[in-house]
Amino acid sequence: MKADKLLEALIDLAKRADYSVRRETGHFRGGACVVRDQRLILINRSMPLEAAAVILARALVKIGIEEDQFVKPAVRDILDRERVYVDQHPEVTFEVATKEPSAA
């Protein structure tokens, strides 16, 4: 499945879980959050589509999407792969990247 279609399918899955997905610009990778009672998954706009799909899949795994929903095999594959990653790296979180101060 092409990256754009995979990302689109993951976005649809997020919507079924009552999360909005937004691609924004900034110094962050992405992840799930709640802002003023709105459930969001933010993804950095500068990321390639393949990386955005990975970030979105990890966020969906972390929020615990419904496992009984039908998803396409390619979507199930990325979710399963990222579930293994999340289980093996529980210390990895979605944090805001900070810019290093320039040396003057």
Secondary structure, DSSP 8 states (H G I E B T S, - for coil): --HHHHHHHHHHHHHHTT-EEEEE-SSB-EEEEEETTEEEEEEETTS-HHHHHHHHHHHHHHHT--TTS---HHHHHHHHHHHHHHHH-TT----B--------
